[in-house]
Amino acid sequence: MSHSLSSQVHSTKAASASNVSPLHHSGSTTVKVAPRSVLVNWSESSRLNEGEEFPFDIFEAIALKAALDNPLGGYDKTDITVNFDNGHQHRCRVDLGCGGNECGFADHCFRVLEYALSLEKSEPSHWYFTHAQGRELLALLKTYQLNRHKVALSRSQVLARTRLAKAQQEAEELAKAEQRKAAHQQRVEREKAFQASLSIPDWAQGAIVATYTVFDEDNSDPYADDYRFNTEKTIVLAWSKHTRRLFPELRKACLNHEDTAFLADKAQSIEHRENYSMGAGTYLTNKDFIRCGWSVRKVRFWREDSKAVYVPLGELAQAVQA
C-alpha cells in the first residue's frame, strides 16, 4: 500500500467521544477530520475514470462495486486523492478486490491500522514503528473520521460475494467434470463397439494409424505453460504383417486415404526416429509438424487373442475394410 501525504494539518482541539474511532479505544481526544470528496487520479476499474471527483460516500459505494467485480481474486489498482473538511489531502493507492484486498478508502485505512496493531508485539522493529514517516502515517490515520460500521457491512458483502462466486465456480467445475465423465463413458462404449466390428486378418501384427491433431486454444493457458491438443481425426490406414518400423511401409499406407496421400511424398513429410526413453517412437509427419498436424505410426498388437483393443476409434480406410 503506497501513501503520499500533503497539506497535513494537525489539530490539538479536543474531540467529542463520538468522534473517537471505535477501532482504537484509547480515550484519545484528538479531533477527527472527515473526508469530503475523492479525486480519481487513475484506476484499472472500468467503474472509475481518471479525473473524476465524487463525494466521499458516493466514491465508497462505487469502490465497493469495483471490489465485488473481483470475487475470485485479483484487484483493480486505483490511485486516489481524498480531500478532508479541513483542507487536508491524502493520496494513496487502494487495491479494489475481494479475498483480502480492499473495498474503499475507509477499509484501506482500517486495514493499515489493523496490520500495524498485529505487528506491535510480533515485529516491533517494523517500518511503521521505527521510521518517522511510518509513525506519522499511523497517527494521521487515527485522526480520520471513518465509519467502522459501514466498513464492516462492506466487508460482509465482499465475503458473501466471494462465497457465492466460489460456490458457483465449484458447481460449474462439478458440472464440467460430470460432462467429461459422461463423454468419456460414451467414447469408451463407441470404441468397444468399433473394435468389436473390426475384421482383423490373422496374419496382422499391427495397424498403421494416422491422426490429425490441433491446438486446443480454449482450454490452454500459455501463461501457465499449459498447452492442450485435440485429435480431430483418426484413420486406420492399413494392417501390417510384421512389427518392424519401416518408413516405406508408412508412406505406402498413406496412399490409402486422400487426406494422408501427400505424406507419401518425401518432399512433403518428415521422418521421426525417437526410439529412446521418453521418445515418441518412429513416426511420419507433415513438414511443419510441431505437435499439431498429421502423424502416422504403427500400432503393434501385443496380444494375439485381443488385437482389436489396440486399434483406436476412428475411420477405416477402404483398404482396411476390404
Backbone bond lengths (Angstrom), bond angles and torsions (degrees), N, CA, C in turn:
res aa  C-N    CA-C-N  psi(-1)  N-CA   C-N-CA  omega(-1)  CA-C   N-CA-C  phi
1 M - - - 1.448 - - 1.517 108.45 -
2 S 1.320 116.79 125.93 1.450 121.93 -175.37 1.515 109.85 -106.67
3 H 1.332 117.13 134.43 1.453 121.42 -178.18 1.518 109.98 -126.26
4 S 1.326 116.17 141.08 1.454 122.20 171.66 1.514 107.03 -133.58
5 L 1.324 118.23 121.33 1.455 122.31 -174.13 1.516 110.21 -109.34
6 S 1.333 116.89 135.09 1.453 120.72 178.79 1.513 109.76 -141.65
7 S 1.335 116.86 157.61 1.468 123.29 177.49 1.524 111.44 51.40
8 Q 1.301 116.97 45.97 1.459 120.23 -175.93 1.532 110.33 -74.36
9 V 1.329 115.25 130.06 1.456 121.54 177.29 1.515 108.43 -121.62
10 H 1.306 117.98 121.10 1.463 122.05 179.72 1.520 108.17 -108.54
11 S 1.306 115.84 121.49 1.461 120.20 -178.00 1.514 110.69 -105.21
12 T 1.297 116.26 142.56 1.470 121.26 176.58 1.515 111.15 -103.42
13 K 1.329 115.19 5.32 1.455 119.69 179.82 1.520 109.44 -69.41
14 A 1.307 116.93 135.19 1.463 121.29 -177.06 1.511 111.19 -64.88
15 A 1.343 115.31 143.15 1.461 121.07 177.91 1.509 109.33 -103.37
16 S 1.309 116.10 151.74 1.458 119.57 175.33 1.511 109.38 -72.78
17 A 1.328 116.66 160.46 1.468 120.63 -177.43 1.507 111.57 -60.31
18 S 1.335 116.70 -30.34 1.463 119.52 -178.36 1.507 112.29 -69.41
19 N 1.340 116.72 -16.83 1.452 120.09 -178.92 1.518 113.21 -91.77
20 V 1.312 117.85 -3.12 1.459 120.44 179.47 1.519 108.96 -79.26
21 S 1.348 116.91 128.46 1.461 120.88 -178.13 1.515 110.76 -58.05
22 P 1.343 118.70 130.49 1.464 121.01 179.11 1.518 112.86 -66.32
23 L 1.346 116.77 -11.87 1.461 119.41 178.58 1.530 110.86 -75.71
24 H 1.317 115.19 -25.25 1.461 119.66 -175.11 1.521 109.18 -124.43
25 H 1.305 116.96 99.44 1.457 121.65 -179.71 1.527 108.81 -88.62
26 S 1.322 115.18 62.89 1.459 119.09 -174.85 1.515 112.51 -101.17
27 G 1.336 116.78 -6.57 1.453 119.44 -177.10 1.511 112.12 75.02
28 S 1.347 116.80 17.79 1.454 120.77 -179.45 1.521 110.47 -61.96
29 T 1.333 115.47 142.52 1.468 120.44 177.28 1.517 110.99 -109.52
30 T 1.330 117.58 21.23 1.447 121.64 178.06 1.520 109.84 -69.85
31 V 1.324 116.48 132.30 1.459 120.63 179.30 1.516 109.54 -67.56
32 K 1.319 116.34 135.32 1.454 121.37 179.13 1.521 110.30 -86.24
33 V 1.328 116.31 144.12 1.467 121.53 175.00 1.519 107.48 -110.67
34 A 1.325 116.42 134.44 1.463 121.01 -174.09 1.522 111.41 -98.15
35 P 1.332 117.59 137.73 1.467 120.76 175.36 1.522 109.60 -72.73
36 R 1.336 115.92 137.61 1.456 120.43 -178.10 1.527 112.86 -109.90
37 S 1.327 117.07 -40.48 1.468 120.05 -177.28 1.517 110.02 -150.31
38 V 1.327 114.97 164.40 1.469 121.52 -179.26 1.522 109.08 -132.99
39 L 1.327 116.48 127.46 1.458 122.81 175.11 1.522 108.54 -100.87
40 V 1.326 116.79 128.17 1.464 121.47 178.27 1.521 108.39 -87.87
41 N 1.326 116.88 112.25 1.465 120.84 177.60 1.525 110.86 -77.26
42 W 1.316 115.81 -42.13 1.471 122.57 172.31 1.518 108.15 -168.67
43 S 1.328 115.41 158.74 1.465 119.35 -179.17 1.518 110.67 -156.61
44 E 1.322 114.88 146.94 1.465 120.82 173.83 1.524 111.54 -85.43
45 S 1.320 117.32 -10.14 1.464 120.96 179.80 1.522 110.55 -82.83
46 S 1.322 115.93 139.38 1.468 120.65 177.41 1.523 111.56 -71.23
47 R 1.316 117.16 -12.32 1.466 121.12 -179.40 1.528 112.49 -82.72
48 L 1.321 117.31 -15.42 1.460 121.69 -176.02 1.518 109.94 -127.00
49 N 1.318 116.41 129.99 1.457 121.48 -177.63 1.526 111.08 -114.85
50 E 1.307 115.46 149.03 1.460 121.74 179.87 1.530 110.83 -57.67
51 G 1.310 115.82 132.96 1.458 121.02 176.61 1.516 114.85 89.77
52 E 1.330 117.76 -9.22 1.463 120.06 178.95 1.530 110.14 -73.85
53 E 1.334 116.07 143.48 1.461 121.02 177.03 1.521 108.75 -128.08
54 F 1.317 115.92 133.71 1.463 121.79 -175.75 1.526 110.17 -128.14
55 P 1.339 116.68 151.12 1.467 118.74 165.35 1.527 107.70 -57.63
56 F 1.326 116.68 149.44 1.460 120.17 -171.53 1.525 112.86 -55.58
57 D 1.325 117.46 -48.34 1.468 120.12 -177.19 1.527 111.76 -63.44
58 I 1.346 116.27 -35.63 1.470 119.82 178.18 1.524 109.94 -66.02
59 F 1.334 116.28 -43.75 1.466 119.15 178.38 1.521 111.21 -60.68
60 E 1.319 117.15 -43.64 1.460 120.62 -179.24 1.527 111.33 -60.61
61 A 1.344 116.59 -37.85 1.468 120.11 178.96 1.525 110.79 -67.25
62 I 1.347 116.57 -41.37 1.469 120.40 178.61 1.527 110.08 -67.70
63 A 1.328 116.31 -40.92 1.470 120.41 179.69 1.522 110.97 -61.39
64 L 1.328 116.65 -38.67 1.469 120.02 177.83 1.525 110.53 -62.54
65 K 1.336 116.93 -43.45 1.464 120.21 178.10 1.526 110.68 -62.30
66 A 1.336 116.15 -40.02 1.469 119.86 178.31 1.523 110.77 -63.53
67 A 1.333 116.35 -39.16 1.469 120.01 177.95 1.517 110.72 -64.76
68 L 1.334 116.44 -40.76 1.467 120.67 -179.34 1.525 112.09 -68.67
69 D 1.342 116.70 -14.48 1.469 120.31 176.05 1.523 111.63 -71.76
70 N 1.329 117.32 -12.27 1.469 122.07 -178.13 1.525 110.22 -122.33
71 P 1.332 117.79 64.64 1.469 119.95 -173.56 1.519 114.78 -74.49
72 L 1.322 117.23 -21.73 1.465 119.81 -174.08 1.522 113.03 -111.91
73 G 1.312 116.21 23.11 1.454 119.17 179.42 1.512 111.36 118.61
74 G 1.316 114.87 164.77 1.448 119.41 -177.01 1.515 110.67 83.15
75 Y 1.312 116.07 165.53 1.460 120.55 179.53 1.521 108.99 -158.07
76 D 1.323 115.22 161.53 1.461 122.06 177.29 1.526 108.40 -105.48
77 K 1.319 116.43 110.14 1.465 120.69 178.30 1.534 108.83 -66.20
78 T 1.315 116.24 132.66 1.462 121.21 -176.70 1.526 109.45 -139.61
79 D 1.324 116.02 121.14 1.458 121.38 179.95 1.529 108.62 -97.75
80 I 1.337 116.79 125.27 1.461 121.06 -174.38 1.524 111.19 -133.91
81 T 1.326 114.78 158.52 1.462 122.20 169.94 1.518 107.54 -122.05
82 V 1.333 116.25 119.51 1.465 121.49 -178.65 1.523 108.78 -98.22
83 N 1.331 116.04 126.56 1.463 122.29 179.58 1.530 109.58 -100.27
84 F 1.333 116.06 131.06 1.464 121.39 -177.95 1.527 110.93 -104.62
85 D 1.321 114.94 166.36 1.461 119.68 -173.73 1.523 113.62 -69.91
86 N 1.329 118.34 -12.78 1.462 121.12 178.82 1.529 112.42 -102.36
87 G 1.339 116.83 10.09 1.457 120.61 179.58 1.513 114.07 93.46
88 H 1.298 117.25 -8.51 1.467 121.28 178.78 1.531 110.41 -69.20
89 Q 1.319 116.12 145.77 1.468 122.28 176.46 1.526 109.45 -125.77
90 H 1.314 115.05 142.56 1.473 121.23 178.57 1.524 107.48 -131.11
91 R 1.309 115.41 116.20 1.472 120.12 178.02 1.522 109.44 -105.10
92 C 1.328 115.93 133.29 1.463 120.32 178.94 1.527 109.56 -159.09
93 R 1.307 115.40 173.13 1.468 121.37 174.88 1.511 108.44 -109.50
94 V 1.324 115.90 128.92 1.462 120.34 174.57 1.523 107.87 -109.50
95 D 1.319 116.06 140.56 1.463 121.93 -179.67 1.523 108.10 -104.75
96 L 1.328 115.85 98.93 1.461 121.55 -172.15 1.521 111.18 -83.29
97 G 1.321 115.44 111.49 1.454 120.08 -179.51 1.518 110.61 -178.45
98 C 1.308 115.98 173.57 1.467 121.81 178.12 1.527 109.56 -94.19
99 G 1.318 116.00 -172.67 1.459 120.40 174.97 1.510 114.68 63.95
100 G 1.349 117.92 43.31 1.451 120.23 177.83 1.506 114.20 94.52
101 N 1.320 118.04 -1.92 1.458 121.04 174.89 1.530 108.69 -86.24
102 E 1.318 118.14 -157.41 1.459 120.40 -170.96 1.519 111.55 -118.43
103 C 1.335 116.05 154.60 1.466 120.26 -179.49 1.520 111.78 -122.29
104 G 1.317 117.41 19.95 1.453 121.37 177.31 1.512 111.37 156.63
105 F 1.338 115.53 179.54 1.468 119.56 -178.67 1.522 111.54 -69.62
106 A 1.324 117.58 -44.36 1.466 120.11 -179.47 1.526 110.58 -60.06
107 D 1.321 116.59 -44.40 1.463 120.64 177.96 1.521 110.30 -61.45
108 H 1.323 115.90 -40.24 1.461 121.74 177.95 1.535 110.27 -57.62
109 C 1.331 116.66 -48.13 1.469 120.71 -178.63 1.524 111.58 -64.29
110 F 1.320 116.37 -44.86 1.465 119.39 -179.75 1.527 111.37 -64.42
111 R 1.320 116.82 -35.09 1.471 119.39 179.14 1.530 110.72 -66.07
112 V 1.332 116.75 -38.46 1.463 119.67 176.93 1.525 110.18 -62.05
113 L 1.336 116.12 -46.58 1.465 120.22 -179.68 1.529 111.92 -65.58
114 E 1.322 116.39 -39.87 1.467 120.31 179.03 1.527 110.87 -64.97
115 Y 1.329 115.26 -41.01 1.461 119.41 179.77 1.531 110.21 -65.53
116 A 1.331 115.88 -42.97 1.465 119.47 178.77 1.523 110.62 -62.43
117 L 1.327 116.97 -39.83 1.464 121.16 179.02 1.527 111.17 -61.69
118 S 1.344 115.92 -38.31 1.468 120.12 179.97 1.524 112.27 -70.15
119 L 1.356 116.71 -19.22 1.462 120.90 -177.19 1.523 113.35 -94.36
120 E 1.323 117.09 -10.67 1.465 119.87 -173.97 1.525 112.78 -55.10
121 K 1.333 116.78 -40.88 1.465 120.20 -179.04 1.527 112.17 -96.81
122 S 1.328 116.44 -37.45 1.469 119.66 -175.05 1.525 112.81 -77.95
123 E 1.322 117.06 -30.64 1.468 119.67 -176.91 1.535 109.94 -145.75
124 P 1.325 117.39 69.06 1.467 120.78 -176.73 1.522 114.17 -65.28
125 S 1.340 116.80 -15.72 1.467 120.02 -179.97 1.523 112.13 -91.94
126 H 1.323 116.70 11.31 1.466 120.78 -179.95 1.526 110.37 -62.57
127 W 1.321 115.17 155.82 1.473 122.88 -179.42 1.520 111.92 -54.00
128 Y 1.316 117.10 -34.72 1.461 120.73 -179.60 1.533 112.09 -58.40
129 F 1.327 116.74 -31.14 1.461 120.84 -173.63 1.527 113.53 -105.11
130 T 1.323 117.53 -22.90 1.464 120.42 -174.77 1.517 113.47 -103.00
131 H 1.311 117.74 -19.30 1.455 121.50 -177.38 1.526 109.26 -103.32
132 A 1.319 115.92 138.81 1.468 120.23 -177.52 1.521 111.97 -58.53
133 Q 1.330 116.43 -41.35 1.460 119.18 -179.13 1.523 111.31 -67.64
134 G 1.339 117.05 -35.09 1.456 120.27 177.79 1.520 111.62 -65.83
135 R 1.346 116.10 -45.27 1.465 119.86 178.45 1.524 110.87 -64.45
136 E 1.321 115.61 -38.23 1.463 120.21 179.51 1.523 110.70 -64.86
137 L 1.329 116.61 -39.64 1.463 120.79 179.33 1.521 110.82 -62.20
138 L 1.330 116.77 -48.11 1.465 120.07 -178.96 1.524 111.15 -62.10
139 A 1.328 115.76 -41.95 1.462 119.30 179.71 1.520 110.89 -64.20
140 L 1.318 115.85 -39.38 1.461 120.27 -178.76 1.521 111.64 -67.82
141 L 1.338 116.73 -42.78 1.466 119.74 -179.35 1.523 111.38 -60.65
142 K 1.321 116.37 -31.51 1.464 120.03 -179.40 1.522 112.42 -72.20
143 T 1.349 116.49 -12.69 1.466 119.41 178.51 1.522 112.16 -91.50
144 Y 1.332 117.24 -5.29 1.460 119.97 -177.84 1.527 110.26 -81.63
145 Q 1.316 115.38 133.15 1.463 120.74 178.28 1.530 108.33 -86.72
146 L 1.307 115.91 94.74 1.462 122.66 -176.58 1.519 109.51 -120.48
147 N 1.305 116.02 145.12 1.464 121.68 -175.47 1.520 110.23 -87.74
148 R 1.322 115.41 103.58 1.468 120.72 -178.11 1.525 111.29 -65.29
149 H 1.325 116.62 -34.86 1.467 120.40 -178.68 1.527 110.55 -65.39
150 K 1.338 117.63 -42.27 1.463 120.73 178.83 1.526 110.90 -63.14
151 V 1.325 115.77 -39.05 1.467 119.62 178.66 1.523 110.25 -64.10
152 A 1.324 116.54 -41.19 1.468 120.10 178.73 1.525 110.69 -62.27
153 L 1.341 116.87 -40.79 1.468 120.37 178.02 1.526 110.68 -64.66
154 S 1.336 116.10 -41.85 1.469 119.90 179.02 1.522 110.92 -63.23
155 R 1.328 116.62 -42.26 1.465 120.01 179.13 1.526 111.22 -64.02
156 S 1.331 116.24 -35.64 1.468 118.88 178.32 1.525 110.55 -67.35
157 Q 1.344 117.27 -35.72 1.465 120.55 175.87 1.529 110.72 -65.36
158 V 1.323 115.59 -41.17 1.469 120.30 178.23 1.522 110.20 -61.81
159 L 1.326 116.52 -44.83 1.461 120.77 -179.79 1.524 111.03 -63.12
160 A 1.345 116.50 -43.34 1.465 120.43 179.39 1.519 110.85 -64.72
161 R 1.342 116.34 -40.95 1.475 119.99 179.38 1.523 110.75 -64.94
162 T 1.315 117.04 -39.21 1.464 120.82 179.07 1.523 110.85 -65.42
163 R 1.330 116.16 -44.53 1.466 119.84 179.46 1.523 110.93 -62.14
164 L 1.336 116.64 -42.67 1.458 120.47 179.65 1.523 110.80 -64.11
165 A 1.332 116.39 -44.43 1.464 120.36 -179.42 1.522 111.26 -63.74
166 K 1.339 116.66 -40.22 1.466 120.11 178.64 1.524 110.94 -66.56
167 A 1.340 115.88 -39.25 1.467 119.41 178.32 1.522 110.48 -64.34
168 Q 1.333 116.53 -41.45 1.461 120.48 177.87 1.522 110.66 -65.09
169 Q 1.327 115.96 -41.03 1.465 120.25 179.31 1.523 110.74 -63.56
170 E 1.325 116.43 -43.46 1.462 120.43 179.29 1.523 111.02 -64.48
171 A 1.350 116.29 -39.22 1.466 120.07 178.74 1.524 110.66 -65.15
172 E 1.338 116.19 -41.21 1.463 120.18 178.63 1.523 111.04 -65.31
173 E 1.331 116.49 -42.42 1.464 120.23 179.29 1.523 110.88 -64.76
174 L 1.340 116.21 -38.59 1.462 120.36 178.25 1.523 110.44 -65.13
175 A 1.342 116.15 -42.70 1.465 120.42 179.15 1.527 110.63 -63.44
176 K 1.336 116.09 -41.34 1.463 119.81 178.56 1.526 110.76 -65.30
177 A 1.331 116.24 -39.46 1.465 120.18 178.72 1.523 110.72 -63.47
178 E 1.333 116.11 -40.37 1.464 120.36 178.02 1.524 110.50 -65.48
179 Q 1.325 116.12 -39.63 1.463 120.13 177.93 1.519 110.92 -64.00
180 R 1.339 115.98 -43.49 1.468 119.63 178.46 1.519 110.96 -63.34
181 K 1.329 115.78 -40.37 1.462 120.20 179.45 1.522 110.71 -63.41
182 A 1.340 116.07 -44.10 1.466 120.42 179.79 1.521 110.65 -65.89
183 A 1.351 116.17 -41.37 1.462 120.07 179.57 1.524 110.62 -64.69
184 H 1.338 116.08 -39.82 1.466 119.99 178.46 1.523 110.85 -64.01
185 Q 1.326 116.38 -42.57 1.459 120.38 179.97 1.520 111.06 -63.81
186 Q 1.333 116.00 -40.70 1.462 119.88 177.98 1.522 110.67 -63.81
187 R 1.340 115.52 -39.93 1.465 118.88 179.44 1.529 110.59 -65.65
188 V 1.330 116.66 -41.38 1.468 120.63 178.36 1.518 110.40 -59.45
189 E 1.329 116.02 -43.00 1.466 120.03 -179.64 1.526 111.05 -66.75
190 R 1.342 116.42 -41.20 1.472 119.62 178.03 1.524 110.74 -64.98
191 E 1.337 115.56 -39.50 1.461 119.83 -179.40 1.529 110.96 -65.40
192 K 1.336 116.15 -41.30 1.463 119.48 178.08 1.526 111.07 -63.14
193 A 1.332 116.19 -42.53 1.466 120.21 179.03 1.521 110.39 -64.73
194 F 1.342 115.76 -40.36 1.463 120.76 178.84 1.525 110.72 -63.36
195 Q 1.313 116.82 -47.05 1.465 121.00 -178.49 1.524 111.74 -65.74
196 A 1.327 115.89 -34.31 1.468 119.33 178.69 1.520 111.63 -68.17
197 S 1.333 116.46 -24.56 1.466 120.55 -177.75 1.525 113.01 -85.92
198 L 1.334 117.58 -8.06 1.463 120.87 -175.81 1.530 111.98 -73.14
199 S 1.319 114.63 143.51 1.475 121.50 173.30 1.522 107.13 -114.59
200 I 1.314 115.71 88.26 1.461 120.75 -176.39 1.524 109.30 -90.63
201 P 1.330 117.59 126.67 1.475 120.43 179.84 1.533 111.33 -59.92
202 D 1.294 115.98 149.09 1.463 120.53 179.64 1.523 111.58 -61.46
203 W 1.337 115.44 -32.07 1.460 119.27 -176.91 1.534 113.58 -78.29
204 A 1.318 117.91 -11.97 1.467 121.36 -175.32 1.526 111.67 -67.42
205 Q 1.329 115.94 130.41 1.463 122.75 177.15 1.536 112.26 -108.46
206 G 1.326 114.94 -4.69 1.460 119.03 -179.32 1.516 110.39 -177.79
207 A 1.322 115.26 175.42 1.462 121.26 178.15 1.518 108.64 -128.01
208 I 1.327 116.36 143.89 1.461 121.11 175.73 1.526 107.04 -98.68
209 V 1.317 114.96 119.25 1.465 121.33 -170.94 1.526 110.76 -121.99
210 A 1.325 115.73 136.20 1.465 122.01 175.96 1.528 108.94 -110.85
211 T 1.326 116.13 139.19 1.467 120.71 177.01 1.523 109.51 -130.75
212 Y 1.324 115.32 144.70 1.466 120.88 176.44 1.524 107.73 -115.23
213 T 1.328 116.41 117.52 1.462 122.74 -174.14 1.521 110.93 -113.56
214 V 1.347 116.13 139.54 1.465 121.58 178.57 1.528 109.59 -125.99
215 F 1.315 115.66 159.09 1.465 122.25 177.87 1.524 109.87 -76.60
216 D 1.328 115.98 130.01 1.467 121.73 179.76 1.527 108.68 -92.81
217 E 1.328 114.90 88.08 1.467 120.23 -175.54 1.525 112.27 -65.47
218 D 1.320 117.66 -36.88 1.466 121.52 -175.64 1.522 112.73 -64.15
219 N 1.329 117.27 -36.30 1.464 121.00 -175.43 1.523 113.74 -104.27
220 S 1.324 116.73 6.04 1.466 120.57 179.21 1.525 110.20 -95.89
221 D 1.317 115.40 153.30 1.464 121.76 177.39 1.527 108.42 -134.63
222 P 1.346 117.28 88.68 1.466 120.55 -177.51 1.525 113.22 -58.02
223 Y 1.349 117.21 -32.25 1.464 120.10 -178.98 1.525 111.58 -66.79
224 A 1.326 116.48 -25.24 1.469 121.24 177.81 1.527 110.80 -101.03
225 D 1.317 116.27 10.19 1.466 121.81 -178.14 1.525 110.90 56.90
226 D 1.338 115.63 38.51 1.467 122.06 -179.28 1.526 108.37 -115.09
227 Y 1.324 116.11 104.42 1.458 121.27 -177.26 1.526 109.65 -113.70
228 R 1.323 115.86 127.96 1.460 121.57 -178.17 1.532 109.63 -112.99
229 F 1.334 115.01 150.13 1.459 120.83 -179.40 1.522 109.70 -136.63
230 N 1.315 115.78 148.78 1.459 121.58 178.44 1.523 110.03 -121.75
231 T 1.324 115.95 137.70 1.461 120.71 173.70 1.520 107.88 -88.79
232 E 1.328 115.90 109.70 1.466 120.49 -175.43 1.524 112.71 -84.26
233 K 1.332 116.08 -26.97 1.463 118.01 -176.55 1.519 110.32 -147.64
234 T 1.329 116.03 139.10 1.463 122.83 176.32 1.519 108.31 -130.63
235 I 1.335 115.97 129.82 1.469 120.88 -178.69 1.524 109.17 -128.58
236 V 1.324 116.51 125.76 1.466 121.30 172.44 1.521 106.12 -86.29
237 L 1.345 116.61 108.44 1.463 121.65 -171.63 1.521 113.62 -86.12
238 A 1.333 116.81 -37.37 1.475 118.79 -174.87 1.522 110.33 -166.62
239 W 1.346 114.52 160.20 1.466 121.22 170.45 1.516 107.66 -93.27
240 S 1.325 116.96 150.48 1.458 120.99 179.71 1.525 110.40 -117.89
241 K 1.344 115.85 140.53 1.459 121.38 -178.19 1.527 112.73 -85.71
242 H 1.340 117.50 -6.04 1.472 120.08 -176.45 1.531 109.32 -144.33
243 T 1.317 115.62 176.57 1.466 120.45 -178.02 1.528 112.36 -108.97
244 R 1.336 116.74 6.37 1.459 119.68 179.73 1.529 110.80 -69.86
245 R 1.326 115.38 153.90 1.470 120.86 -178.69 1.521 108.61 -103.56
246 L 1.315 115.74 95.80 1.460 122.29 -174.32 1.528 110.63 -121.38
247 F 1.327 116.75 124.21 1.464 120.16 179.88 1.530 112.98 -68.01
248 P 1.346 119.71 -35.77 1.470 118.39 176.33 1.529 111.97 -57.29
249 E 1.335 116.53 -36.70 1.463 119.88 178.60 1.530 110.84 -66.78
250 L 1.331 116.80 -40.54 1.463 120.47 178.65 1.523 110.87 -64.19
251 R 1.343 116.59 -42.84 1.468 120.10 -179.21 1.531 111.13 -64.94
252 K 1.313 115.58 -40.52 1.464 119.26 179.03 1.527 110.83 -63.04
253 A 1.334 116.59 -40.98 1.463 120.55 179.36 1.524 111.37 -64.77
254 C 1.332 117.22 -31.50 1.470 120.86 179.93 1.527 111.96 -60.73
255 L 1.324 117.12 -26.07 1.467 121.09 -179.77 1.523 112.14 -70.84
256 N 1.322 117.16 -10.31 1.466 120.52 -177.09 1.527 113.46 -79.71
257 H 1.338 117.54 -4.39 1.469 119.73 178.40 1.527 109.25 -144.57
258 E 1.311 116.19 139.98 1.459 120.51 -176.15 1.535 112.86 -63.94
259 D 1.323 117.79 -29.59 1.466 119.79 -178.94 1.520 112.82 -71.20
260 T 1.325 117.10 -26.84 1.465 120.80 -176.10 1.522 113.31 -110.64
261 A 1.314 117.71 -0.93 1.469 121.24 -175.25 1.525 112.42 -57.20
262 F 1.332 117.20 -34.33 1.472 119.79 -177.50 1.527 112.29 -64.57
263 L 1.342 117.51 -22.36 1.462 120.76 -179.26 1.526 112.58 -71.83
264 A 1.321 117.24 -13.45 1.468 120.39 176.28 1.520 110.77 -70.04
265 D 1.336 115.99 -19.27 1.462 121.97 179.09 1.528 109.04 -85.33
266 K 1.321 117.19 119.86 1.459 121.24 -178.29 1.523 112.23 -61.04
267 A 1.319 116.64 -27.52 1.460 120.20 -179.15 1.524 112.06 -72.55
268 Q 1.326 116.58 -18.01 1.466 120.23 -176.91 1.530 113.30 -110.86
269 S 1.323 116.73 7.72 1.467 119.32 -176.50 1.523 110.84 -140.83
270 I 1.318 114.71 166.15 1.464 121.44 -179.47 1.521 109.29 -130.02
271 E 1.333 116.26 138.07 1.459 121.96 177.36 1.530 109.33 -94.51
272 H 1.326 115.88 129.88 1.466 121.28 179.93 1.528 109.15 -114.18
273 R 1.323 115.89 129.05 1.464 121.89 177.65 1.528 108.44 -122.77
274 E 1.297 115.88 90.70 1.467 121.39 -177.87 1.528 109.39 -116.73
275 N 1.325 114.93 54.69 1.459 121.23 -176.74 1.529 110.80 -90.25
276 Y 1.318 114.59 62.24 1.453 121.22 179.23 1.526 107.63 -142.67
277 S 1.314 115.44 171.58 1.462 119.87 -179.36 1.518 110.59 -56.53
278 M 1.328 116.63 129.48 1.461 124.81 -178.72 1.523 112.57 71.96
279 G 1.338 116.97 5.11 1.458 120.08 177.54 1.514 111.36 -80.74
280 A 1.329 116.80 165.38 1.468 121.93 -177.26 1.520 112.55 -91.88
281 G 1.349 117.46 2.11 1.457 120.13 177.80 1.518 112.90 88.33
282 T 1.321 115.11 -157.15 1.463 122.24 180.00 1.520 108.78 -100.99
283 Y 1.322 116.74 122.81 1.462 119.41 -178.92 1.524 110.72 -156.56
284 L 1.303 114.49 161.88 1.459 123.37 -176.69 1.527 108.43 -117.18
285 T 1.344 117.03 136.89 1.466 119.82 179.65 1.522 110.87 -137.96
286 N 1.335 114.76 171.47 1.459 119.79 171.87 1.531 108.79 -71.41
287 K 1.318 117.58 166.02 1.461 123.24 -170.48 1.530 113.47 -59.21
288 D 1.339 117.29 -45.91 1.465 120.87 -173.96 1.526 112.37 -95.82
289 F 1.312 116.97 26.89 1.468 121.49 -177.25 1.527 111.36 -69.90
290 I 1.349 116.12 120.34 1.463 122.34 169.72 1.522 105.98 -137.83
291 R 1.318 114.76 82.46 1.468 123.35 -178.59 1.525 112.82 68.73
292 C 1.305 117.59 -8.33 1.468 121.25 177.95 1.527 109.12 -128.21
293 G 1.324 115.73 145.03 1.456 120.56 179.15 1.522 111.27 118.44
294 W 1.340 115.55 -158.28 1.465 121.34 -178.80 1.521 111.34 -88.72
295 S 1.326 114.98 138.19 1.461 122.11 176.08 1.522 108.11 -138.73
296 V 1.344 116.04 132.73 1.467 121.32 -178.49 1.526 108.63 -125.31
297 R 1.321 116.15 129.42 1.456 120.18 -179.40 1.528 110.21 -150.17
298 K 1.323 115.54 166.69 1.461 120.90 177.62 1.524 109.54 -95.44
299 V 1.328 114.86 133.02 1.458 121.81 174.69 1.523 107.49 -103.99
300 R 1.299 116.35 118.38 1.468 120.46 -175.95 1.525 111.25 -84.30
301 F 1.342 115.52 141.92 1.466 121.51 174.40 1.527 107.77 -90.14
302 W 1.302 116.42 109.77 1.452 120.14 -175.30 1.522 112.40 -85.28
303 R 1.328 117.49 -18.70 1.468 120.67 -179.79 1.521 109.39 -130.15
304 E 1.310 115.93 128.50 1.460 121.63 -178.60 1.525 112.17 -66.53
305 D 1.334 116.69 -32.88 1.459 119.70 -174.29 1.529 113.64 -84.76
306 S 1.332 117.54 -4.57 1.469 119.39 -179.76 1.529 110.74 -147.60
307 K 1.328 115.02 54.70 1.464 119.97 -178.15 1.528 112.46 -62.16
308 A 1.318 116.19 -36.29 1.462 120.38 -172.92 1.531 113.18 -61.84
309 V 1.333 117.89 -29.09 1.468 119.61 -176.13 1.525 112.24 -66.85
310 Y 1.332 117.15 -15.44 1.458 120.70 -179.95 1.527 112.31 -90.15
311 V 1.320 116.57 -8.32 1.465 120.73 -177.70 1.530 109.11 -91.43
312 P 1.336 118.23 119.96 1.468 120.35 -177.99 1.528 111.98 -73.91
313 L 1.317 115.12 153.16 1.460 121.37 177.66 1.524 109.88 -61.82
314 G 1.314 115.79 130.23 1.458 118.92 179.62 1.514 112.34 177.10
315 E 1.314 114.00 -162.45 1.465 121.81 -179.54 1.524 109.45 -90.21
316 L 1.324 116.44 144.88 1.464 120.95 176.84 1.520 109.69 -101.22
317 A 1.332 115.23 126.28 1.459 119.07 174.64 1.524 108.85 -65.89
318 Q 1.329 116.68 157.64 1.458 121.46 -176.84 1.520 111.59 -58.15
319 A 1.335 117.39 -37.05 1.461 121.43 -178.70 1.525 111.72 -64.65
320 V 1.313 117.39 -29.52 1.463 121.66 179.69 1.519 110.53 -79.99
321 Q 1.324 116.69 -32.85 1.460 121.06 -179.46 1.520 112.23 -71.23
322 A 1.330 116.24 -27.90 1.473 120.18 -175.38 1.518 111.13 -65.87
